[in-house]
Amino acid sequence: MNKRITNKLFAILILLLCGCALPEQLPPCEDNILSNHELAQLKLILGPKDPAAQQPAARRFEKGTDKPLDLSVEQAMVLALQNNQDLRVGQINPLMAGAFEKIERGVYDPEFFAELEFTREKRNEPDQNGTLTEVEEDGNNAVIGLRKKLTFGTTVEAAVEHELIDADREPRAETARLGLSITQSLLRGFGPAVNLVKVRQARLNTTATIHELRGMTEALLADTETAYWNYVLARQKIEIFENSQAIALQQLDEIRQRIEVGILPKIEAAAAQAEVARRQQALIDARSQLEEKRLRLLRLTNPAGDGQLDIPINATSQTAIDPQPITDLHDRLQLARQSRPDLNEARLRQQQDRLETITTRNGLLPKLDLFISLGKTGYGESFSDSFRKMDENTHDYSVGIRLSHFIGNRQAEGRDLVARATWQQTTEALKNLEQIVDLDVRLAANEAERTRQLIAATKATRILQEETLKAEKERFEVGATTALLVAQAQRDLLTSAIDEVESVVNYRQALISLYLVEGSLLERRGIELSN
């Protein structure tokens, strides 16, 4: 008897010591938090839908070299999908949402349970002579079983129980019991429509996060492509400013030569010198803008994979494009209503709120449960004997109902009102978003059409400004005009040349914005997300 007490105390002491473990004594966390299988679920499928339209592979920048990174617009988008840190953060959201869906489904997993209990009691009892005698009674109780919740609102539990009572003044008694209990909700919590709400909401949330990731990916591609063309435009502007500065210097040299021979007064040099200074000022600004565009493009593409921003870039894609008029606005509006990620996500959020009203409406009902318990019991003087004697006519059963309900039920009514109001709010917000989507597409289409028409207009303006400058120079040669008017013609030509290259880039960027607001940018770039 004393040996059993010692063993029990020793086991309790071990449990207490384990509970006193300090955090620094625990094993360190692993560097790889997610498994390889879980990390594989985060990857994007970056293949074109048409295998014949394979994009050139993007190479990783070689560290320790001053060689510029040759980068096309297609390679920039692939690098952004592979290396952009913001996208890596967003890719984890669907994985987390899927885990929450798994949690909700796990509510209906079978639950194994077991319990082991040791008891000891000392008491004084009178014997046959009326004398108080100390009595010791030891007891052991063990239970093992399975419990499972069903979507119908049913809880089923099956268990095997064994009990041992060993007292000084009584014979050793062992009891075995097989039990089955069923509890069925009859009002609140009845039926799959209510009990599967959380699972369906979690599933909708998983799909919503995928649409959210799609929207993030489209925005990243749009930003990357826009940043690429901004960088190309900044490079073209520098070339134009450098050519313009060379022309201004040549004009200044010619004026100085004419002043030296006495053809022109010295005052004519001031306008030419101011024009050279203005060209130098514009060139400084253009080089600064080029550096800014390079840094923004590197931040989005992250070619080195570590956020390095000291990488020179050589943009290889050309801005030339064949502009086409937009004649299918109605089809684009329909496409946007079907494909916009934010619109699809909003529809799913509305469905989540509608499902919540099912739960809160059911919560208005009283809690009424039907319970049934069945058991078969065997009694014996040993462990095996107690189970062997279950064949005898010893059984038990119980049937009943359990009712509970809050008087007034204000808490449930408040939850139901909040759920219905939230559903109404998301419904109105969805209608508002649909109108905004239509407006976005119409505005983007209008901007694309405007920039398309400007391409031809700015080209014609630049050609006419070249003729104007040529005429002013000829008039200046014969003394019919001044250096100031020649400089003004040069500035007008410079402005028209800048407008011409900007119109092409603006048209490309307007198309990107149009594809983005209609939700077709990924498909148009041959990219799809894995489920």
C-alpha positions as CSV (number, residue, x, y, z in Angstrom):
1,M,0.0,0.0,0.0
2,N,2.8,2.4,0.9
3,K,4.6,1.6,-2.3
4,R,1.6,2.6,-4.4
5,I,1.4,5.9,-2.5
6,T,5.1,6.6,-3.1
7,N,4.7,6.0,-6.8
8,K,1.8,8.3,-7.1
9,L,3.6,11.1,-5.2
10,F,6.7,10.6,-7.5
11,A,4.5,11.0,-10.6
12,I,2.9,14.2,-9.3
13,L,6.4,15.6,-8.5
14,I,7.6,14.9,-12.1
15,L,4.6,16.7,-13.5
16,L,5.2,19.7,-11.3
17,L,8.9,19.9,-12.3
18,C,7.9,19.8,-16.0
19,G,5.6,22.7,-15.5
20,C,8.3,24.8,-14.0
21,A,10.5,24.8,-17.2
22,L,11.7,28.3,-18.1
23,P,11.3,29.7,-21.6
24,E,15.1,29.8,-22.2
25,Q,15.2,26.1,-21.4
26,L,12.8,25.2,-24.2
27,P,14.2,24.2,-27.6
28,P,14.9,27.1,-30.0
29,C,12.6,27.9,-32.8
30,E,13.5,26.7,-36.3
31,D,14.5,29.1,-39.0
32,N,12.2,27.5,-41.5
33,I,8.8,28.1,-39.9
34,L,6.8,26.5,-42.7
35,S,7.4,23.1,-44.2
36,N,8.5,22.7,-47.8
37,H,5.0,21.5,-48.8
38,E,3.5,24.6,-47.3
39,L,6.1,26.9,-48.9
40,A,5.3,25.2,-52.3
41,Q,1.7,26.3,-51.9
42,L,2.8,29.9,-51.9
43,K,4.4,29.8,-55.3
44,L,2.8,31.4,-58.4
45,I,2.5,29.7,-61.8
46,L,4.3,32.1,-64.0
47,G,3.9,30.3,-67.3
48,P,2.2,31.8,-70.4
49,K,-1.1,30.1,-71.3
50,D,0.3,29.6,-74.8
51,P,3.6,27.6,-74.6
52,A,4.6,29.1,-77.9
53,A,4.6,32.6,-76.3
54,Q,7.3,31.8,-73.8
55,Q,8.7,35.0,-72.2
56,P,12.5,35.4,-72.0
57,A,13.7,34.2,-68.6
58,A,14.7,36.8,-66.1
59,R,18.3,36.3,-64.9
60,R,19.4,37.2,-61.4
61,F,21.8,40.1,-61.2
62,E,25.4,38.9,-60.7
63,K,26.8,40.6,-57.6
64,G,30.3,42.0,-57.6
65,T,30.1,43.3,-61.2
66,D,29.5,46.7,-62.7
67,K,27.8,45.3,-65.8
68,P,24.3,46.8,-66.2
69,L,21.3,44.5,-65.9
70,D,19.7,44.1,-69.4
71,L,16.0,44.2,-68.6
72,S,13.0,43.9,-70.8
73,V,9.5,44.8,-69.7
74,E,8.6,41.1,-69.6
75,Q,11.6,40.2,-67.5
76,A,10.8,43.1,-65.1
77,M,7.3,41.6,-64.5
78,V,8.7,38.1,-63.9
79,L,11.3,39.4,-61.5
80,A,8.6,41.3,-59.6
81,L,6.5,38.2,-59.3
82,Q,9.5,36.2,-58.1
83,N,11.3,38.6,-55.8
84,N,8.9,41.4,-54.7
85,Q,8.8,41.3,-50.9
86,D,5.3,42.9,-50.7
87,L,3.9,40.1,-52.8
88,R,5.7,37.4,-50.7
89,V,3.9,38.9,-47.6
90,G,0.5,38.8,-49.4
91,Q,1.0,35.2,-50.6
92,I,0.8,33.9,-47.1
93,N,-2.7,35.2,-46.6
94,P,-4.5,32.4,-48.6
95,L,-2.4,29.8,-46.8
96,M,-3.6,31.3,-43.4
97,A,-7.2,31.5,-44.6
98,G,-7.0,27.8,-45.7
99,A,-5.7,27.0,-42.2
100,F,-8.7,28.7,-40.6
101,E,-11.0,26.6,-42.9
102,K,-9.2,23.5,-41.6
103,I,-9.8,24.7,-38.1
104,E,-13.6,25.0,-38.6
105,R,-13.8,21.6,-40.3
106,G,-11.8,20.1,-37.4
107,V,-14.8,20.8,-35.1
108,Y,-16.4,17.7,-36.6
109,D,-13.4,15.4,-36.2
110,P,-13.8,12.5,-33.8
111,E,-12.3,13.2,-30.4
112,F,-10.5,10.5,-28.4
113,F,-10.6,10.9,-24.6
114,A,-9.3,9.0,-21.7
115,E,-9.3,9.6,-17.9
116,L,-7.5,7.8,-15.1
117,E,-8.3,8.6,-11.5
118,F,-6.8,7.3,-8.2
119,T,-8.5,7.9,-4.9
120,R,-7.8,7.1,-1.3
121,E,-10.1,7.7,1.7
122,K,-9.5,7.2,5.4
123,R,-12.5,7.4,7.7
124,N,-13.8,6.1,11.1
125,E,-16.7,3.7,11.0
126,P,-18.4,1.9,13.9
127,D,-18.0,-1.8,14.0
128,Q,-20.6,-4.3,15.3
129,N,-19.7,-3.4,18.8
130,G,-20.2,0.3,18.2
131,T,-16.4,1.0,18.4
132,L,-15.0,3.4,15.9
133,T,-12.5,1.7,13.6
134,E,-10.3,3.3,11.0
135,V,-11.1,2.2,7.5
136,E,-9.1,2.7,4.4
137,E,-10.6,2.6,0.9
138,D,-8.7,2.8,-2.3
139,G,-10.4,3.4,-5.7
140,N,-9.3,3.4,-9.3
141,N,-11.4,4.7,-12.1
142,A,-10.5,4.6,-15.8
143,V,-12.5,5.8,-18.8
144,I,-11.7,5.6,-22.5
145,G,-13.9,6.6,-25.4
146,L,-14.7,8.5,-28.6
147,R,-16.8,11.6,-29.0
148,K,-18.0,13.2,-32.2
149,K,-20.1,16.1,-33.2
150,L,-22.3,15.8,-36.3
151,T,-23.5,18.5,-38.6
152,F,-27.1,17.8,-37.7
153,G,-26.5,19.1,-34.2
154,T,-25.9,15.7,-32.7
155,T,-23.2,14.7,-30.2
156,V,-22.4,11.0,-30.0
157,E,-20.2,9.6,-27.3
158,A,-19.2,6.0,-26.7
159,A,-17.1,5.0,-23.7
160,V,-15.7,2.1,-21.8
161,E,-15.4,2.6,-18.0
162,H,-13.8,0.5,-15.3
163,E,-14.0,1.1,-11.6
164,L,-12.2,-0.6,-8.8
165,I,-13.1,-0.2,-5.1
166,D,-10.8,-1.9,-2.5
167,A,-11.9,-1.3,1.1
168,D,-10.6,-2.9,4.4
169,R,-14.0,-4.2,5.6
170,E,-15.6,-5.0,2.2
171,P,-14.7,-7.4,-0.5
172,R,-12.9,-6.1,-3.6
173,A,-15.3,-5.0,-6.2
174,E,-14.7,-4.1,-9.8
175,T,-17.3,-2.7,-12.2
176,A,-17.1,-2.4,-16.0
177,R,-19.5,-0.4,-18.2
178,L,-20.0,0.1,-21.9
179,G,-21.9,3.4,-22.5
180,L,-23.4,5.2,-25.4
181,S,-24.9,8.7,-25.1
182,I,-26.6,10.8,-27.8
183,T,-27.5,14.5,-27.5
184,Q,-29.6,16.1,-30.2
185,S,-30.4,19.8,-30.5
186,L,-34.0,20.3,-31.5
187,L,-34.2,24.0,-31.8
188,R,-31.1,26.1,-31.5
189,G,-28.2,24.4,-33.2
190,F,-30.3,22.0,-35.2
191,G,-29.4,21.1,-38.8
192,P,-26.4,21.5,-41.2
193,A,-27.6,24.9,-42.4
194,V,-26.7,26.4,-39.0
195,N,-23.8,24.2,-37.9
196,L,-21.9,24.5,-41.2
197,V,-22.0,28.3,-41.3
198,K,-18.5,28.7,-39.9
199,V,-17.1,26.2,-42.3
200,R,-18.8,27.9,-45.3
201,Q,-17.7,31.3,-44.1
202,A,-14.1,30.0,-43.8
203,R,-14.3,28.6,-47.3
204,L,-15.6,31.9,-48.6
205,N,-12.8,33.7,-46.8
206,T,-10.2,31.5,-48.4
207,T,-11.6,32.3,-51.8
208,A,-11.8,36.0,-50.9
209,T,-8.1,36.0,-50.0
210,I,-7.2,34.5,-53.3
211,H,-9.1,37.3,-55.1
212,E,-7.3,39.7,-52.8
213,L,-3.9,38.2,-53.8
214,R,-5.0,38.4,-57.4
215,G,-5.7,42.1,-57.0
216,M,-2.4,42.6,-55.2
217,T,-0.6,40.8,-58.1
218,E,-2.3,42.8,-60.7
219,A,-1.4,46.0,-58.9
220,L,2.2,44.9,-58.6
221,L,2.4,44.1,-62.3
222,A,0.8,47.5,-63.2
223,D,3.2,49.3,-60.9
224,T,6.2,47.4,-62.3
225,E,5.2,48.0,-66.0
226,T,4.5,51.6,-65.3
227,A,7.8,52.1,-63.5
228,Y,9.6,50.4,-66.4
229,W,8.1,52.8,-69.0
230,N,8.8,55.7,-66.7
231,Y,12.4,54.7,-66.6
232,V,12.5,54.3,-70.4
233,L,10.9,57.8,-70.8
234,A,13.4,59.4,-68.4
235,R,16.2,57.9,-70.5
236,Q,14.6,59.3,-73.7
237,K,14.2,62.7,-72.1
238,I,17.9,62.8,-71.2
239,E,18.8,62.0,-74.9
240,I,16.5,64.8,-76.0
241,F,17.9,67.3,-73.5
242,E,21.5,66.4,-74.4
243,N,20.8,66.9,-78.1
244,S,19.0,70.2,-77.3
245,Q,22.0,71.3,-75.2
246,A,24.4,70.5,-78.1
247,I,22.2,72.6,-80.5
248,A,22.1,75.5,-78.0
249,L,25.9,75.4,-77.6
250,Q,26.3,75.4,-81.4
251,Q,23.9,78.3,-81.7
252,L,25.9,80.2,-79.0
253,D,29.2,79.6,-80.8
254,E,27.7,80.9,-84.1
255,I,26.4,84.1,-82.4
256,R,29.8,84.7,-80.7
257,Q,31.5,84.4,-84.1
258,R,29.1,86.9,-85.6
259,I,29.7,89.2,-82.7
260,E,33.5,89.0,-83.2
261,V,33.2,90.0,-86.8
262,G,30.8,92.8,-85.9
263,I,27.7,91.4,-87.6
264,L,25.7,91.2,-84.4
265,P,25.8,93.3,-81.3
266,K,27.1,91.8,-78.0
267,I,23.6,91.9,-76.5
268,E,22.5,89.1,-78.8
269,A,24.7,86.6,-76.8
270,A,22.7,87.0,-73.6
271,A,19.6,85.1,-75.0
272,A,21.8,82.2,-76.3
273,Q,23.7,82.0,-73.0
274,A,20.4,81.9,-71.1
275,E,19.2,79.1,-73.4
276,V,22.4,77.0,-72.8
277,A,21.9,77.5,-69.0
278,R,18.3,76.5,-69.3
279,R,19.2,73.3,-71.1
280,Q,21.8,72.5,-68.4
281,Q,19.2,73.0,-65.7
282,A,16.7,70.7,-67.5
283,L,19.4,68.1,-68.0
284,I,20.2,68.1,-64.2
285,D,16.5,67.6,-63.4
286,A,16.2,64.8,-66.0
287,R,19.2,62.9,-64.6
288,S,17.8,63.2,-61.1
289,Q,14.4,61.9,-62.4
290,L,16.2,59.0,-64.1
291,E,17.8,58.0,-60.9
292,E,14.5,58.1,-59.1
293,K,12.8,56.0,-61.7
294,R,15.7,53.5,-61.5
295,L,15.4,53.2,-57.7
296,R,11.6,52.7,-57.9
297,L,12.0,50.0,-60.6
298,L,14.6,48.2,-58.6
299,R,12.4,48.3,-55.5
300,L,9.6,46.6,-57.4
301,T,11.7,44.0,-59.3
302,N,14.3,43.3,-56.6
303,P,16.6,41.5,-59.1
304,A,19.3,40.7,-56.6
305,G,16.8,39.2,-54.2
306,D,18.1,41.1,-51.2
307,G,16.7,44.6,-51.8
308,Q,20.0,45.9,-53.3
309,L,19.5,49.3,-55.1
310,D,23.0,49.9,-56.5
311,I,22.3,48.0,-59.7
312,P,22.6,49.8,-63.1
313,I,19.8,49.0,-65.6
314,N,19.8,48.9,-69.3
315,A,16.2,48.9,-70.5
316,T,15.9,46.9,-73.7
317,S,12.2,47.2,-74.6
318,Q,11.1,49.9,-77.1
319,T,8.2,52.2,-76.5
320,A,6.9,52.0,-80.1
321,I,3.4,50.7,-80.3
322,D,0.6,50.4,-82.8
323,P,-2.3,52.4,-81.2
324,Q,-5.7,50.9,-81.8
325,P,-9.0,52.7,-81.0
326,I,-11.3,51.3,-78.3
327,T,-14.5,50.1,-79.9
328,D,-15.7,47.5,-77.4
329,L,-16.5,49.5,-74.3
330,H,-19.6,47.5,-73.5
331,D,-17.6,44.2,-73.5
332,R,-15.0,45.8,-71.2
333,L,-17.7,46.8,-68.8
334,Q,-19.0,43.3,-68.7
335,L,-15.5,41.9,-68.2
336,A,-14.8,44.2,-65.3
337,R,-18.1,43.2,-63.6
338,Q,-16.9,39.5,-63.9
339,S,-13.2,39.8,-63.3
340,R,-12.4,42.7,-61.0
341,P,-10.8,41.1,-57.9
342,D,-12.1,43.7,-55.5
343,L,-15.6,43.2,-56.8
344,N,-15.4,39.4,-56.5
345,E,-14.0,39.7,-53.0
346,A,-16.9,42.1,-52.0
347,R,-19.4,39.6,-53.3
348,L,-17.9,36.9,-51.2
349,R,-17.9,39.2,-48.1
350,Q,-21.5,39.8,-48.7
351,Q,-22.2,36.0,-48.7
352,Q,-20.3,35.7,-45.5
353,D,-22.5,38.3,-43.9
354,R,-25.6,36.6,-45.2
355,L,-24.5,33.3,-43.6
356,E,-24.0,35.1,-40.3
357,T,-27.7,36.0,-40.3
358,I,-28.5,32.3,-40.4
359,T,-26.6,31.8,-37.2
360,T,-28.0,34.8,-35.4
361,R,-31.6,34.0,-36.5
362,N,-31.2,30.5,-35.1
363,G,-29.8,32.0,-31.9
364,L,-33.2,33.5,-31.2
365,L,-34.6,30.0,-30.5
366,P,-34.6,28.4,-27.1
367,K,-32.0,25.7,-26.4
368,L,-33.9,22.4,-26.4
369,D,-31.9,19.2,-26.3
370,L,-32.9,15.6,-26.4
371,F,-30.5,13.2,-24.7
372,I,-30.4,9.5,-24.6
373,S,-27.9,7.4,-22.5
374,L,-27.6,3.6,-22.8
375,G,-25.2,1.4,-20.8
376,K,-24.3,-2.2,-20.1
377,T,-22.6,-3.0,-16.8
378,G,-20.7,-6.0,-15.4
379,Y,-19.7,-6.7,-11.8
380,G,-16.9,-9.0,-10.7
381,E,-14.0,-9.5,-8.3
382,S,-11.3,-9.0,-11.0
383,F,-10.8,-6.9,-14.1
384,S,-11.6,-9.7,-16.6
385,D,-14.4,-11.0,-14.5
386,S,-16.2,-7.6,-14.6
387,F,-16.2,-7.6,-18.4
388,R,-17.1,-11.2,-18.7
389,K,-20.2,-10.7,-16.6
390,M,-21.6,-8.1,-18.9
391,D,-23.6,-10.8,-20.5
392,E,-25.9,-10.8,-17.5
393,N,-29.1,-8.8,-17.5
394,T,-27.5,-5.6,-16.0
395,H,-28.1,-2.5,-18.1
396,D,-29.2,1.1,-17.7
397,Y,-30.8,3.8,-19.9
398,S,-32.0,7.3,-19.5
399,V,-34.0,9.6,-21.8
400,G,-34.9,13.2,-21.3
401,I,-35.0,16.8,-22.6
402,R,-33.1,19.9,-21.5
403,L,-34.5,23.4,-22.0
404,S,-32.9,26.8,-21.4
405,H,-33.8,30.2,-22.7
406,F,-33.0,33.8,-21.6
407,I,-36.0,35.8,-20.6
408,G,-36.1,38.8,-22.9
409,N,-33.3,37.3,-25.0
410,R,-31.9,40.8,-25.7
411,Q,-28.4,39.6,-26.3
412,A,-29.5,37.2,-29.1
413,E,-31.8,39.9,-30.6
414,G,-28.9,42.4,-30.6
415,R,-26.6,40.0,-32.4
416,D,-29.3,39.3,-35.0
417,L,-29.9,43.0,-35.6
418,V,-26.2,43.7,-36.0
419,A,-25.8,40.7,-38.4
420,R,-28.8,41.9,-40.5
421,A,-27.6,45.5,-40.5
422,T,-24.1,44.4,-41.6
423,W,-25.6,42.3,-44.4
424,Q,-27.6,45.3,-45.6
425,Q,-24.5,47.5,-45.4
426,T,-22.3,45.2,-47.4
427,T,-25.2,44.9,-50.0
428,E,-25.3,48.6,-50.4
429,A,-21.5,48.8,-50.5
430,L,-21.4,46.2,-53.2
431,K,-23.9,48.2,-55.4
432,N,-21.7,51.3,-54.8
433,L,-18.6,49.4,-55.8
434,E,-20.2,48.1,-59.0
435,Q,-20.9,51.7,-60.0
436,I,-17.4,52.7,-59.2
437,V,-16.1,49.9,-61.4
438,D,-18.2,51.1,-64.3
439,L,-16.8,54.6,-63.7
440,D,-13.3,53.4,-63.5
441,V,-13.5,51.5,-66.8
442,R,-15.1,54.5,-68.6
443,L,-12.6,56.9,-67.3
444,A,-9.7,54.6,-68.2
445,A,-11.1,54.0,-71.7
446,N,-11.5,57.7,-72.2
447,E,-7.9,58.3,-71.1
448,A,-6.6,55.6,-73.4
449,E,-8.5,57.1,-76.3
450,R,-7.1,60.6,-75.5
451,T,-3.5,59.5,-75.3
452,R,-3.9,57.4,-78.5
453,Q,-5.0,60.5,-80.4
454,L,-2.2,62.6,-78.9
455,I,0.4,60.3,-80.5
456,A,-0.3,61.5,-84.0
457,A,-1.0,65.1,-82.8
458,T,2.3,65.5,-81.0
459,K,4.2,64.0,-83.9
460,A,2.7,66.5,-86.2
461,T,3.4,69.3,-83.8
462,R,7.0,68.3,-83.5
463,I,7.4,68.2,-87.3
464,L,5.9,71.7,-87.6
465,Q,8.1,73.0,-84.8
466,E,11.2,71.7,-86.7
467,E,10.0,73.7,-89.7
468,T,9.4,76.8,-87.5
469,L,12.9,76.6,-86.0
470,K,14.4,76.1,-89.5
471,A,12.6,79.2,-90.7
472,E,13.7,81.3,-87.7
473,K,17.3,80.3,-88.3
474,E,17.1,81.3,-91.9
475,R,15.6,84.7,-90.9
476,F,18.4,85.0,-88.3
477,E,21.0,84.4,-91.0
478,V,19.8,87.4,-93.0
479,G,19.2,89.5,-89.9
480,A,15.4,89.5,-90.0
481,T,15.0,88.1,-86.5
482,T,16.8,88.0,-83.1
483,A,18.6,85.4,-81.1
484,L,15.8,85.5,-78.6
485,L,13.2,84.4,-81.1
486,V,15.5,81.6,-82.3
487,A,15.9,80.5,-78.7
488,Q,12.1,80.6,-78.3
489,A,11.7,78.4,-81.3
490,Q,14.3,75.9,-79.9
491,R,12.4,75.7,-76.6
492,D,9.1,75.1,-78.5
493,L,10.8,72.3,-80.5
494,L,12.2,70.8,-77.3
495,T,8.7,70.9,-75.7
496,S,7.1,69.2,-78.7
497,A,9.8,66.5,-78.8
498,I,9.2,65.8,-75.1
499,D,5.5,65.7,-75.7
500,E,5.9,63.3,-78.5
501,V,7.8,60.6,-76.5
502,E,5.5,61.2,-73.5
503,S,2.4,60.6,-75.6
504,V,3.6,57.1,-76.5
505,V,4.5,56.2,-72.9
506,N,1.3,57.7,-71.6
507,Y,-0.7,55.6,-74.1
508,R,1.1,52.5,-72.9
509,Q,0.4,53.4,-69.3
510,A,-3.2,54.3,-70.1
511,L,-3.7,50.8,-71.5
512,I,-2.1,49.3,-68.4
513,S,-4.6,51.3,-66.2
514,L,-7.5,50.1,-68.5
515,Y,-6.5,46.5,-68.2
516,L,-6.1,46.9,-64.5
517,V,-9.6,48.4,-63.9
518,E,-11.2,45.8,-66.1
519,G,-9.5,43.0,-64.2
520,S,-7.7,41.4,-67.3
521,L,-4.1,42.4,-66.7
522,L,-2.9,39.0,-65.6
523,E,-4.6,37.2,-68.5
524,R,-3.3,39.8,-71.0
525,R,0.2,39.2,-69.7
526,G,-0.1,35.4,-69.8
527,I,0.0,34.9,-66.0
528,E,-2.3,32.9,-63.8
529,L,-2.4,32.2,-60.1
530,S,-2.4,28.7,-58.6
531,N,-5.3,27.7,-56.5
